[in-house]
């Protein structure tokens, strides 16, 4: 196991009692308080009543599946969500992320990786000084999770926000798809996936919705770069 993390309340949602117990043990060992729910309605009730700091959510649940649970959790607030699934197809991963999940982990997984992903989600949410990243007319308040293009507020999903943050921390540097897959999604760069291209498209549309000039440019054969002109 890794180093002990700051104590947080984690909601684990999985109908497989062995997996739920295993994940719970790992999180408790890492210093967290853990609640377990076995289906969608129980998960939504626990999230409402217990206000977890993060949710570990299985995709395959009886009745209301993980996608629908994720959508409802996201509609109710901004709790970080790590989705678990036995499915390893790109389509399933994109569907999970599009439903509002912040990260994605394919079964079977090592407990150390699960704990590292949870720590990363909790760090993103941790309060602190309001760090603002700027480029051209683009401004990101990292802690308030707010992005503006000039005076216009830009609405972004959690994944789009993380992708833009990585560009803003690496301006004028060409970022290839493998680097973005690893940095933003935590996916193996060897994974054949078009998720980066899909999300760059989403991000461009959001940033250019008001007719503003393009800031994220394609470098053919390499990847993408945040630059003016």
N, C-alpha and C positions, 0 to 999 in steps of 0.2 A: 504494500500500500504506500501511497505518497504521504507527504507531510500533512499534518492535521490542518484542516481548513477552519475558517471562521464559522461559528455555529449558525446554521440556518434551518428553517423548517422546510422540508421537502415532501411533496405529495407524490407517491408512486402509484401509478394506475396500471394494473396488469391482472388479467384473469387467471394466469398460471401461478398457482400458489408457490411453486418452487422458485420461479424466477423472481416473483415479488419478494419472497423471503430472502433470497440471495442478494438482491439489490438493496433491500432494507438493511441487511447486516453490513454491507460495504459502506453505506452512507452513515449508519450509526457509528461504525468504527472510525469514520473520517470526522466525527464530531457533530453530526447533524441530528436534528429531531425529525422523525419520519412518520408520516401517516400513509396508510395503504387503502386504496379503493379497488374494487374488483370489476366495476363496470362504469359506463358513462354517467348515469344519473348519480351514482354514489360519488364519482369524481367531482361533478359539478357542485354537489352539496358540500363536499369537503372543502373545495376551493373557496366557496362562499363563506363557510363558517370558520375555517381555520386560517385563511389568507396566507397560503404558502409563499415562500420566497422563490421557489422553482418547482416545476412539475416534470416528472419523468413519466411519459405517456406511451403506452403500447398502441400500435396502430390497429392490431386485430383484437377487437373487443366484441363481446356478444351484444346483440341489439344495436345500440348506438356505437358506431365504430370510432376509432381514434381521430379520424379526420373531422368528424362532426363535433366531437368533444373539444378538439383543438380550436375549431372555429368559434365555438361558444365561449371557451375560456378567453380567446383573444378579443371577442366582442365585449367581454365584461371587464377587461383590464390588460395590463402589459406584463403579467407574470411570465418569466422566462420558461420556455417549454422545450424539453429534449425529447424527441420522438424515437421510440424503439420499434424495430420491425424485423421480421425474419425475411422480408422481401429485399432484394438487392438490385431491383431494376431502376434505371434512371427515372422512368415515369413515376414510380411510387415515391421516390425521393423528392422529385419536383412537386408532386401533389401534396406531400406532407409539408414541405416548405411553403407552398402557396397557401395552405390552410392557416398559416400563422406560426408554425413551429420555428424556433430559433436555431435549432441544431438537430442532427439526425444521426442515429447510431444503429448499425445493422447487427443483428444477432447472428452468431454468438459474438460476444465482445469481452474484453478483459476488464476487470473491475477498475484497474488503474486508469484505463481510458475513460470509462464512465465518470470517475471522480474528477479527472482533469477537465472533461467537458462541463461538468456541473460547476467547478470552480471558475471556469472562464465565463459562464453565464452569470454567475453571482458577481464577479468582478465588474462586468459591464453595467450591472444595476447598482453597484455600490455608490453611495453618495460621496461627494467630494467637491472640490472647487469646480466652478463651471468652466471647463476647458472649451475653448472655441477654436475650431479649425477653419481657416479661410483660404479661398483661392478665387481670384477674379471677383465676381459678384456673389460668390457662393459662401455661405457661412453655416457651420454646423456647431450647435451647442451640444457637446458630447453627453453631458450629464442630464440635460433636460430632454435629450433625444429629439431635438428640433432642428430642422434644416430650412434655410431661407435662400432664395435666389433674388437678390435685391431686397425688395419689400415683400415679395410673395412667399408665403409659407408653402413648403413642398411636403406633400403627404407621401411617406415612404413606409413600406413594410419593414419588419425587423431585419430581414436578410438584405433588403436594398440599402438600409441604413448602414449595416456592417460593411457591405461592399463599397459604398461611397466613402465610409471612414477610412478604409484601406487605401483607396485612391488619394484621399486628402492627406494621408500621412506619407504618401510617396509621390508627390507631384512631379510631373515632367520625367518620370521614370517609366519605361515600358515594362508592363507587368504581363507575364505570359499566363496562359490559362492554368497551367499546373500550379504556379505560385498562388493564384487566386483561389483555386480549388482547395489547396491546403490551408491557406490563411483564413478564409472566410467560412468554408464549409467543413474543414477538417477531413476532406476526402482524400483518399489515396490518389496521387497524381497519375498513377497508371490506369485509373478508372476511365473508361471511355464515357464521356459525358458532355452534353451541350448545355449544362445548367448555367455555366458562366455566360455563354452567349445570350441565353434566354434572359438572365437577370440584368445583364448590361443593357439589353433592349428595354426592359421595364424601367430601368434607372434613367436611361436617356429620355424616354417619353415623359417621365415625371419632372425631370430637370428642364425640359424644353417645352413644357405645356403652355407656357406663357409667350412662346415665340422667341425665347432667348437663344443665343448662339450655342453651338455644341461645344462641350468641354471634354467629354470622354471620346477619344478618337481611336479608330481601329488602325493598328499597325500591321498590315497584311503579312501573314506568315509568322508573326511573333505574338501579338496579343493586343493590349489596350494601354492608352496613356492619357492621363489628365493633363491637358495643356490648353492654352488659348490659341485660337486661329486654326 
